[in-house]
Amino acid sequence: MSLLQIGPHTVQPPVVLAPMAGITNAPFRTLCREFSGGKGLFVSEMITTRALVERNEKTMQLIHFDETEKPRSIQLYGVDPDTVGKAARMIAEENLADHIDLNFGCPVPKVTRKGGGSALPYKRNLLRSILREAVANAGALPVTMKMRKGIDDDHITYLDAGRIAAEEGITAIALHGRTAAQHYGGTADWDAIARLKEHVPEIPVLGNGDIWSADDARRMMRETGCDGVVVGRGCLGRPWLFGDLVAAFEGTGLQVGGRDVAFAQPTLKEVAAVMLRHATLLGEWIGDEARGVIDFRKHVAWYTKGFSIGSEMRRSLAVTSSLDELDALLSELDLDQPWPVGADGPRGRTSGRNRVVLPDGWLDDPYDCAGVDADAELDTSGG
């Protein structure tokens, strides 16, 4: 089994939960860790550096970690080197986390239109300045980064960005094998992950994109030579995937014809129990049962994909506002249903955008940092 070293932290197996806005909060990380037996690395949802430095109330809640979370991992989003540096220093000096990840992969328009996320690596000097400030202010904390191939097929940046990261002391790089223009559509380019690994052999490279099963994760590592995998949409409604991943990498899973078969194929009764626990954890974390159940609504379709439930019942499950109501509706289902054929595979956003919204003149010069101002720093976190 491969070992992934992130600074002083050994990640075994080499599996990382991708930061996802509104998803990878403390309750969801708890579920994933429980299924993995505490193995792997589980990253918080995106935290805006300005909001952190200004101690925004919502942001301070988002950086709460359960006492069992080790190492504690925070993902930061920022476009101003000075603010990113202040945030890194705050995390280090106040012992808020054990690992900092920097977001250069978000493709959503409200981020890219201000020069952030997957738009930022195009500005090579700005990227270098941000990485330098983060590493210099993080003290002993390891700093990693997550990025995409580039803005679009005509503006590929990942090799330049990888070399800059290695030169500036970044501990590891995660590459999503899509451009910002692809958003989440099409097929992830695993060959790009292999090329990045060859380009920066001195630091770990993690692959991300189209990992829907434990078999996908092991196949990515075999085909690309990457040092670990980052799992995002593949665990939506499937937190037990991390148990599958541990079994696959530790060699305890069942194989048929040299291929991993699905390790966890829960019945609908078992899925319903996880759903109820997830909603309960959200209510406890938020401090309000109703708000927790409301926040859980977006997970319903992912958990129930493939099961015979009916459109009316699906709608009812998606508008519940109490644990009792959710429990009662779940109890009305045919809970003896086995894991449905075809339930695995793509979940979450699957569309491409083709056009990336960018600041005016952003593509004129890949080195000029003009056009990035204070307004680019969002004042709230979570995406």
N, C-alpha and C positions, 0 to 999 in steps of 0.2 A: 504494500500500500504506500502511495506517495505521501510525503509530508510537505506541508506548505508552511514556510516561515515568514511571518509578518513582523519584522523587528524581533522583539523578544518572545513573541507569541507563536507557538506551534499550533497550527490548525490541522487537526487530524480527525476525519479525512479532510482533504483539501476542497471543502465545499463552503460557499459563502451565500447567504441570503441577500439578494439584491435590495438596495433601498427602493421602496416604492411609496410614493406620496399617498397618504391616507390608508395605507395597507400595513406597512411594517412598523406599526406602533408596538408598544410593550406587550399588549395582549397577544398579538399575532406572533411576535417573536417567542413568547412563552410557549405557545402551542407547538411551534416548529422545534424548539429546543427539547420539549418533552418527548416528541417522537424520535428525535435524534439521540436521546440519552445525554444531552448536553454537549454533543460533539459538533464541531463546525464553528463558523463565525456568522453572527447575525447582526446586520447593520441597521441602524435607525433610519426612519424616513428623513428626507432632505431637510436640513436646518439652514436657514438663511443667516449669513454671518452678521448682517446688520441687526437683525432681530435678536440674535444671541447677545451681541455686544450691548444692545439697549435693554436686554433682559425682558423682552416681550413675554407677557404672561403665557400665551399659548405655546410659544417656543420653549419656555422653561419647563412646561409640562411634557413636551415631546422628548426632551432629553432625559426624562426620568428612566432609570434602569432598575429592574428588579435586582435584589441583592444576590440572586443566583447567576446573573449574567456576567460571565467572565470569558474573554475580555469584553469590556463595554466599548461599543463601536459607534461613532457619530459620523454621519456624512454631512459635509458643509457645502453650501452653494454660495459663491460670491464672485464678483467681477473687479472689485477694488483691492489691490494688493495690501494696502494699509489696513483695511477692515478685516480682510482674511487673516492677516497677521495678528491683529488684536483678538480675533476669535480663537485662533489657535493658542495664543498665550493664555487666554482666559480658561480654556479647557485644561491646559497643562497645569497652571498655577492653582486652580480650584479643584483639581482632581475630578473633573466632570466625565472623563472617559479615558480609555486605555489605548485608543486607536482613532485616528482621524482619516476619513476618506474624503476626497474632493470630487465634486460633481462637475464633469465636463461632458456629460452624455445626454442630459435632458433635452428632448426635441420639441417640447410644447411651445406654441407661438408666444405665450406671455413671457417666456424665458428667453427664447432666441431673438425676439424682436428688440431686446435690450442688450444683446451681445453676450448673453450668458449661456450656460449649458453647452450643448453641442456646437454652438456657433463660436465659442471663445477660442478653441485651439487654433483657429485660422489666424489669429493675431499672435504670432509666435513670441514676440517680445513681451506682450501682456501675459501670456501663459507662463513664461519663464519668471516674470516678476512675482506672480501669484504663488507659484511653487516655491520660489526662494523665500518669500516672506512666511509661508506656512511652515516650511521645514525649520527655518531659523527660530521661529517662535514656539514651536511645539515641544522644545526641550528634548526629553528622552522618548517622547511618544512617536511611534512610527506613523508616517503620512503616506497614504496611497492615493491613487486617482482612478476614476472610471471615465471612459470616453467612448466615442463612436469612431467609425472610419473617417468621417469628415462631414462636411455640409451636404455635398452631393457628389456624384461621380466626377464632376469637373473640379471639385475642390476637396481632394483627399488630404487629410492632415495627420493620420495616426502614426506614421513612421517618424515624421519630424517631431511630433508631440512626444512620442516614446523616447526619442533620443534626448530631448530637452529634460524630460522627467528623470531619466537616468543620471544626467549631468547635475541636476539640482538636488539629488539626494532622496528622491521618491523611493519608497521601499518596495512597492509592487504596483503593477498596472493591470486594470481590468479593461478588456476591449469587447464592446458589443459589436458584432460583425455586421452592422448596418450603418448607413449614413443617416443624417438627420432627415433628409428628404424621404427616405424609406419609412420613417417613423417605426411602425411595427409590422409593416407589410412585407410581402415577399419572403425570401429565404435568407437567413443569416449566412454571411460569408465566413466560413470557418478557415478558409485558406488565408484570409487576412490575419487571423489569430496566429497561424503558423509563421507567417512572414514577420509579424511583430516579435515573436519569440526569437527568431533568428537575428533580428535587428538589435535587440537589447538582451543578449543572453546573460548579462550580469545581474539582472533582477527578475523576480518571478513575474510571469505573465498569466493572467487568468482569462479564461474564455467565457463569453456570455452570448446567448442567443439560441433559441430553439432547443432548449433542454427541457423536454417534457417528461422524461423518465430517467431512472438510474442508468439504463443502457445508453441513453443519449449522452449522459455525462462522461461515462467511461470511454465511449466512442470518440467524443471530442478530444479527450486527452490523448488517446492513441493516435488520432489522425493529425493533431496539430502540435503535439509535444508541449502543450501548455502545462503550467504547474498547478492549476486548480480551475474550478468552475464557479461561476456566479449564476445562481438560479433566481429568476424573477417570476414571469407569468406562469411558469410551470408549476408553481406551488399554490396558485390561487385556487381556493377550495380544495386543496390537496396538501395540507401541512404535514401529512404522514409521508410525503415524498422524501423528507429528510431522513426518516427511518430507512426507506428504501436505499437512499444514497449511502448511508453508513454500512448497510448490509452488503451493498455492491462493492464498495471499496475495501471492506474488511474480508470479503470472500465468503460471507455467510449466506448469500442469496442463492436461490435456485436458478440454474441455467438449463436451457433446452437448446441443443444444437449449437452450443457456444454463445448463445445470446441470453441476456438476462430476461426473465419473464417478470411480469408485474408482481412485486413482492406484497404490496398492500392492495387487496381487492375487497374492501369492506362492504358489508351489506348496507342497505339504506338505514337500518336500525343503528348501526355503528356510526354512519355518517351523521345521522340526526343527533346522536349524543355529542359528537364533536361540534356540531353547529350550536347546540345549546350551551356548551361550555365556552365556546368562542364569544357568544353574545353575553354570557355572564361575566367573563373577564373584561369585556369592553365596558360594561356597566360599572364594575368595581373600579376600573381605571379612571373613567370619566367622573365617577361619583354620583351617577344618576342612571338608574336602571333603564328608564325610557329612552334616554339619549343613547345609551349603549346599544339597545336593540335597534334603534333607528340607524345608528352607524353601521350595524351589522347587515342591514338590508342589502347593501351592494354585494355581499358575499353569497347571497342565497342562490343565484343562478349558477355560480361556479361550483358550489357544493353539490347541487342537484342535477348537474348536467348529465344527460343520458338516462336518468331514471324516469320511469313511467309515473308521472305525477298529474299532468293535466294543466292546461293554461290557466284555468280559473284558480286552482290551488296555488300555482306559482305566483300569481298576482297577489293572492291573500298573504302568502308567506313574505312577500316583498313589501308589505305595508304594516307589518306587525309593530306594536309599540310597547309590549311588555313581555317578560319571560314566560308568564303563564299563557299568554296568547300564542306565543311561538311554540311552546311545549304542546299545547292543545292541538294546534294545527299539525304539528309533526306526528302526533299520536294517531291522527286520522289516516295517515298514509299506509300503504302496504309495505310495512317495514321489513318484511322478509325478502324483499327483492335483492337478488345478488348483484354484484358489481356489473354494470351494463357493458356490453360489447361496444367499443367505440367511444367510451367516456373519456379516454385519455386523448391527448393531442392539444392543439392550440386553444387557449382561453385568454380572456382579456382582449385588449385592443389588437386588431390584426390589420388595420388599414394603413395605407401609405398616404402621404400628403403631397409628394412631388415638388411642392414649392415650400421653401423654408422662409419664414418671415424674419428679416434681418434689419438692423439699423441702416439708414440711408448711407450709401457709400461704403458699406462694410467690406465688400470684396475688392475695393479699389487697390488696397495695399495690404499684403499679409503681415507687414511689420509695423505699420503706423497704428498707434493705439488711440488715435482721435475717434471721437464718437461714443466713447464710454463715459458716462457721468454718474453722479450719485443716484439718479433715478433708476439706474439699472439694478441697484440693490433692493430687492423686494423687502418690504417691511414685515412680512409674515412668513412663516415656515410651513412646510408640509406640501409643497408643490405649487 
